[in-house]
Amino acid sequence: MEFKREFHMVVPVEHWLNRQGLMVKREFLLPWGVCDLVAVSFSPRNVKRRLKLRQHEPIGPLSRVQLLDQIPDADSGTAISEADLRALSDGWSSTTSFEMDLQKLFRNRFVTRTNDGLLQKLNGWYPLQKRLVAVEMKLFRVLEALEQAVSHLSFATESYVALPAKISENVVRGNRLSDFKSAGVGLLSVGMNNCRMVLRSSPPATASIDSPLQMHCAERFWRTRDS
């Protein structure tokens, strides 16, 4: 029996991710579009460190994560003025958004002020995730799926293309598998009741990670981490 729609592959792939202890979200919105599935596992040690700081709430939208990313860690011995932080955020944050985001970071204990009135962030738990996995599903458009999976490596620690079993076999027999390997993208073979890994995702050392985006994606799982 063949898949008629891409969403028919969701359940087998979800089960494959769940068996590895990963939490899964469907149709995960990203700045460039939607990823079919994104999954995460948290570092228990870093979760404990964060909770010790009483940072129970998610950081919030990407603009707030970007703002926090620009503030030096308290342990670093450095700090930043509010004026300098505002100047750094000028490209992505309006004045109103800046003020609201900064107030929220203070309220949720992510940011503190030094005796001189400068800003520092209370951290010690980044990165929060152990794994952050992206999966792009396609019935047959292999090259398109591969291109999308490569873009997901800007935030994911692993990125996979999930294809029906027969199509994945064709990829293995053909010359396309070398493209997956060189890109660091993994390949999943999906049947009606099963999903197996054909090729493990292994991002190249030169992969460019967007740290604020990666943190933001992990944060979207924070509220439901115990469910």
Contacts in CASP RR format, 6 or more apart in sequence:
PFRMAT RR
TARGET T0000
AUTHOR 0000-0000-0000
METHOD contacts of the structure
MODEL  1
MEFKREFHMVVPVEHWLNRQGLMVKREFLLPWGVCDLVAVSFSPRNVKRR
LKLRQHEPIGPLSRVQLLDQIPDADSGTAISEADLRALSDGWSSTTSFEM
DLQKLFRNRFVTRTNDGLLQKLNGWYPLQKRLVAVEMKLFRVLEALEQAV
SHLSFATESYVALPAKISENVVRGNRLSDFKSAGVGLLSVGMNNCRMVLR
SSPPATASIDSPLQMHCAERFWRTRDS
1 192 0 8 1.000
2 164 0 8 1.000
2 166 0 8 1.000
3 9 0 8 1.000
3 139 0 8 1.000
3 164 0 8 1.000
3 190 0 8 1.000
3 191 0 8 1.000
3 192 0 8 1.000
5 139 0 8 1.000
6 36 0 8 1.000
6 137 0 8 1.000
6 138 0 8 1.000
6 139 0 8 1.000
7 137 0 8 1.000
9 137 0 8 1.000
9 162 0 8 1.000
9 164 0 8 1.000
9 190 0 8 1.000
9 191 0 8 1.000
9 195 0 8 1.000
10 26 0 8 1.000
10 36 0 8 1.000
10 37 0 8 1.000
10 137 0 8 1.000
12 190 0 8 1.000
12 191 0 8 1.000
12 192 0 8 1.000
12 193 0 8 1.000
12 194 0 8 1.000
12 195 0 8 1.000
13 37 0 8 1.000
13 135 0 8 1.000
13 137 0 8 1.000
13 162 0 8 1.000
13 188 0 8 1.000
13 190 0 8 1.000
13 195 0 8 1.000
14 24 0 8 1.000
14 26 0 8 1.000
14 37 0 8 1.000
15 195 0 8 1.000
16 188 0 8 1.000
16 195 0 8 1.000
16 196 0 8 1.000
16 197 0 8 1.000
17 24 0 8 1.000
17 37 0 8 1.000
17 39 0 8 1.000
17 133 0 8 1.000
17 135 0 8 1.000
18 24 0 8 1.000
20 41 0 8 1.000
21 41 0 8 1.000
22 39 0 8 1.000
22 40 0 8 1.000
22 41 0 8 1.000
22 131 0 8 1.000
22 133 0 8 1.000
23 39 0 8 1.000
23 40 0 8 1.000
23 41 0 8 1.000
23 221 0 8 1.000
23 224 0 8 1.000
23 225 0 8 1.000
23 227 0 8 1.000
24 37 0 8 1.000
24 38 0 8 1.000
24 39 0 8 1.000
25 37 0 8 1.000
25 38 0 8 1.000
25 39 0 8 1.000
25 220 0 8 1.000
25 221 0 8 1.000
26 36 0 8 1.000
26 37 0 8 1.000
27 34 0 8 1.000
27 35 0 8 1.000
27 36 0 8 1.000
28 34 0 8 1.000
28 35 0 8 1.000
28 36 0 8 1.000
28 37 0 8 1.000
28 38 0 8 1.000
28 134 0 8 1.000
28 217 0 8 1.000
28 220 0 8 1.000
30 152 0 8 1.000
30 155 0 8 1.000
30 213 0 8 1.000
30 217 0 8 1.000
31 62 0 8 1.000
31 213 0 8 1.000
32 151 0 8 1.000
35 134 0 8 1.000
35 135 0 8 1.000
35 136 0 8 1.000
35 148 0 8 1.000
35 152 0 8 1.000
36 135 0 8 1.000
36 136 0 8 1.000
36 137 0 8 1.000
36 162 0 8 1.000
37 134 0 8 1.000
37 135 0 8 1.000
37 137 0 8 1.000
38 132 0 8 1.000
38 133 0 8 1.000
38 134 0 8 1.000
38 135 0 8 1.000
38 156 0 8 1.000
38 217 0 8 1.000
39 131 0 8 1.000
39 132 0 8 1.000
39 133 0 8 1.000
39 135 0 8 1.000
40 129 0 8 1.000
40 131 0 8 1.000
40 132 0 8 1.000
40 133 0 8 1.000
40 217 0 8 1.000
40 218 0 8 1.000
40 221 0 8 1.000
41 129 0 8 1.000
41 130 0 8 1.000
41 131 0 8 1.000
42 128 0 8 1.000
42 129 0 8 1.000
42 130 0 8 1.000
42 218 0 8 1.000
42 221 0 8 1.000
42 225 0 8 1.000
43 125 0 8 1.000
43 127 0 8 1.000
43 128 0 8 1.000
43 129 0 8 1.000
43 130 0 8 1.000
46 124 0 8 1.000
46 125 0 8 1.000
46 126 0 8 1.000
46 127 0 8 1.000
46 128 0 8 1.000
47 125 0 8 1.000
47 128 0 8 1.000
47 225 0 8 1.000
49 124 0 8 1.000
49 125 0 8 1.000
50 124 0 8 1.000
50 125 0 8 1.000
50 128 0 8 1.000
53 109 0 8 1.000
53 122 0 8 1.000
53 125 0 8 1.000
54 109 0 8 1.000
55 108 0 8 1.000
55 109 0 8 1.000
55 110 0 8 1.000
55 122 0 8 1.000
55 125 0 8 1.000
56 108 0 8 1.000
57 108 0 8 1.000
58 219 0 8 1.000
58 220 0 8 1.000
58 222 0 8 1.000
58 223 0 8 1.000
59 65 0 8 1.000
59 68 0 8 1.000
59 105 0 8 1.000
59 108 0 8 1.000
59 110 0 8 1.000
59 215 0 8 1.000
59 216 0 8 1.000
59 219 0 8 1.000
60 104 0 8 1.000
60 216 0 8 1.000
60 219 0 8 1.000
61 101 0 8 1.000
61 216 0 8 1.000
62 212 0 8 1.000
62 213 0 8 1.000
62 216 0 8 1.000
63 89 0 8 1.000
63 92 0 8 1.000
63 93 0 8 1.000
63 97 0 8 1.000
63 101 0 8 1.000
64 101 0 8 1.000
64 104 0 8 1.000
64 105 0 8 1.000
65 212 0 8 1.000
65 213 0 8 1.000
65 215 0 8 1.000
65 216 0 8 1.000
65 219 0 8 1.000
66 89 0 8 1.000
66 92 0 8 1.000
66 93 0 8 1.000
66 212 0 8 1.000
67 85 0 8 1.000
67 89 0 8 1.000
67 93 0 8 1.000
67 98 0 8 1.000
67 101 0 8 1.000
67 102 0 8 1.000
67 105 0 8 1.000
68 105 0 8 1.000
68 110 0 8 1.000
68 111 0 8 1.000
68 121 0 8 1.000
69 211 0 8 1.000
69 212 0 8 1.000
69 215 0 8 1.000
70 80 0 8 1.000
70 85 0 8 1.000
70 88 0 8 1.000
70 89 0 8 1.000
71 80 0 8 1.000
71 85 0 8 1.000
71 111 0 8 1.000
71 119 0 8 1.000
71 120 0 8 1.000
71 121 0 8 1.000
72 78 0 8 1.000
72 79 0 8 1.000
72 80 0 8 1.000
72 120 0 8 1.000
72 121 0 8 1.000
73 120 0 8 1.000
73 121 0 8 1.000
73 123 0 8 1.000
73 124 0 8 1.000
74 112 0 8 1.000
74 120 0 8 1.000
74 121 0 8 1.000
74 122 0 8 1.000
74 123 0 8 1.000
75 123 0 8 1.000
75 124 0 8 1.000
76 120 0 8 1.000
77 120 0 8 1.000
78 120 0 8 1.000
79 114 0 8 1.000
79 116 0 8 1.000
79 118 0 8 1.000
79 119 0 8 1.000
79 120 0 8 1.000
80 118 0 8 1.000
80 119 0 8 1.000
80 120 0 8 1.000
81 117 0 8 1.000
81 118 0 8 1.000
81 119 0 8 1.000
82 102 0 8 1.000
82 119 0 8 1.000
85 102 0 8 1.000
85 119 0 8 1.000
86 95 0 8 1.000
86 98 0 8 1.000
89 98 0 8 1.000
93 101 0 8 1.000
102 111 0 8 1.000
105 111 0 8 1.000
105 121 0 8 1.000
106 112 0 8 1.000
109 122 0 8 1.000
110 121 0 8 1.000
110 122 0 8 1.000
111 119 0 8 1.000
111 120 0 8 1.000
111 121 0 8 1.000
111 122 0 8 1.000
112 119 0 8 1.000
112 120 0 8 1.000
112 121 0 8 1.000
112 122 0 8 1.000
113 119 0 8 1.000
113 120 0 8 1.000
114 120 0 8 1.000
126 215 0 8 1.000
127 214 0 8 1.000
127 215 0 8 1.000
127 218 0 8 1.000
128 215 0 8 1.000
128 218 0 8 1.000
128 219 0 8 1.000
128 222 0 8 1.000
129 157 0 8 1.000
129 214 0 8 1.000
129 218 0 8 1.000
131 157 0 8 1.000
131 158 0 8 1.000
132 155 0 8 1.000
132 156 0 8 1.000
132 157 0 8 1.000
132 158 0 8 1.000
132 214 0 8 1.000
132 217 0 8 1.000
132 218 0 8 1.000
133 156 0 8 1.000
133 157 0 8 1.000
133 158 0 8 1.000
133 159 0 8 1.000
133 160 0 8 1.000
133 201 0 8 1.000
134 149 0 8 1.000
134 152 0 8 1.000
134 153 0 8 1.000
134 155 0 8 1.000
134 156 0 8 1.000
134 158 0 8 1.000
134 159 0 8 1.000
134 160 0 8 1.000
135 159 0 8 1.000
135 160 0 8 1.000
135 161 0 8 1.000
135 162 0 8 1.000
135 188 0 8 1.000
136 145 0 8 1.000
136 148 0 8 1.000
136 149 0 8 1.000
136 152 0 8 1.000
136 159 0 8 1.000
136 160 0 8 1.000
136 161 0 8 1.000
136 162 0 8 1.000
137 145 0 8 1.000
137 161 0 8 1.000
137 162 0 8 1.000
137 163 0 8 1.000
137 190 0 8 1.000
138 144 0 8 1.000
138 145 0 8 1.000
138 161 0 8 1.000
138 162 0 8 1.000
138 163 0 8 1.000
139 163 0 8 1.000
139 164 0 8 1.000
139 167 0 8 1.000
140 163 0 8 1.000
140 164 0 8 1.000
140 167 0 8 1.000
142 161 0 8 1.000
142 163 0 8 1.000
142 167 0 8 1.000
142 171 0 8 1.000
142 176 0 8 1.000
143 176 0 8 1.000
145 161 0 8 1.000
145 163 0 8 1.000
146 161 0 8 1.000
146 176 0 8 1.000
146 179 0 8 1.000
146 180 0 8 1.000
146 183 0 8 1.000
146 185 0 8 1.000
149 159 0 8 1.000
149 160 0 8 1.000
149 161 0 8 1.000
149 183 0 8 1.000
149 185 0 8 1.000
149 186 0 8 1.000
150 159 0 8 1.000
150 183 0 8 1.000
150 185 0 8 1.000
152 159 0 8 1.000
153 159 0 8 1.000
153 183 0 8 1.000
153 184 0 8 1.000
153 185 0 8 1.000
153 203 0 8 1.000
153 207 0 8 1.000
153 209 0 8 1.000
154 207 0 8 1.000
154 208 0 8 1.000
154 209 0 8 1.000
154 210 0 8 1.000
154 213 0 8 1.000
155 209 0 8 1.000
155 210 0 8 1.000
155 213 0 8 1.000
155 214 0 8 1.000
155 217 0 8 1.000
156 214 0 8 1.000
156 217 0 8 1.000
157 203 0 8 1.000
158 186 0 8 1.000
158 200 0 8 1.000
158 201 0 8 1.000
158 203 0 8 1.000
159 184 0 8 1.000
159 185 0 8 1.000
159 186 0 8 1.000
159 201 0 8 1.000
159 203 0 8 1.000
160 185 0 8 1.000
160 186 0 8 1.000
160 187 0 8 1.000
160 188 0 8 1.000
160 197 0 8 1.000
160 201 0 8 1.000
161 180 0 8 1.000
161 185 0 8 1.000
161 186 0 8 1.000
161 187 0 8 1.000
161 188 0 8 1.000
162 188 0 8 1.000
162 190 0 8 1.000
162 195 0 8 1.000
163 171 0 8 1.000
163 187 0 8 1.000
163 188 0 8 1.000
163 189 0 8 1.000
163 190 0 8 1.000
164 189 0 8 1.000
164 190 0 8 1.000
164 191 0 8 1.000
165 189 0 8 1.000
165 190 0 8 1.000
165 191 0 8 1.000
168 187 0 8 1.000
168 188 0 8 1.000
168 189 0 8 1.000
168 190 0 8 1.000
168 198 0 8 1.000
169 189 0 8 1.000
171 177 0 8 1.000
171 180 0 8 1.000
171 187 0 8 1.000
171 198 0 8 1.000
172 187 0 8 1.000
172 198 0 8 1.000
177 187 0 8 1.000
177 199 0 8 1.000
180 186 0 8 1.000
180 187 0 8 1.000
180 199 0 8 1.000
181 199 0 8 1.000
181 202 0 8 1.000
182 204 0 8 1.000
183 204 0 8 1.000
184 201 0 8 1.000
184 202 0 8 1.000
184 203 0 8 1.000
184 204 0 8 1.000
184 207 0 8 1.000
185 199 0 8 1.000
185 201 0 8 1.000
186 197 0 8 1.000
186 198 0 8 1.000
186 199 0 8 1.000
186 200 0 8 1.000
186 201 0 8 1.000
186 202 0 8 1.000
187 197 0 8 1.000
187 198 0 8 1.000
187 199 0 8 1.000
188 195 0 8 1.000
188 196 0 8 1.000
188 197 0 8 1.000
188 198 0 8 1.000
189 195 0 8 1.000
189 196 0 8 1.000
189 197 0 8 1.000
189 198 0 8 1.000
END
